[in-house]
Amino acid sequence: MMEPISRHKQVLAEPRSGFAGRMTGYDQETCSARFFLTNGKIVGCFSVMPVAAEEVVLINRELDSLTRFQPEVAIKAIERALPGDMTLVQ
């Protein structure tokens, strides 16, 4: 899951068309998490750092509660899971 950005086109092409779901990767050394979400048509990949393993669990709970996937909705779910101020980098 922690793929280098240089492979982003290949990573986005790997899910089968129509696959809907979520994958999460966590790197303890860098305290970073990557969330890959798709509804079969739209694909989103979000990196969150620094983040503790416990916070990744909270983010996953929020993402599991989503009834529709849109990037803005996923970002709001991540913001709800993490206390304090966040900076969004695109």
Protein Blocks (a to p, Z undefined) as FASTA:
>chain_A
ZZcfklmmmmmmmpcghiacddddddfklopacddddehjaccddddddddfklmmmmmm
mmmmpcbdcfklmmmmmmmmpgcjddddZZ
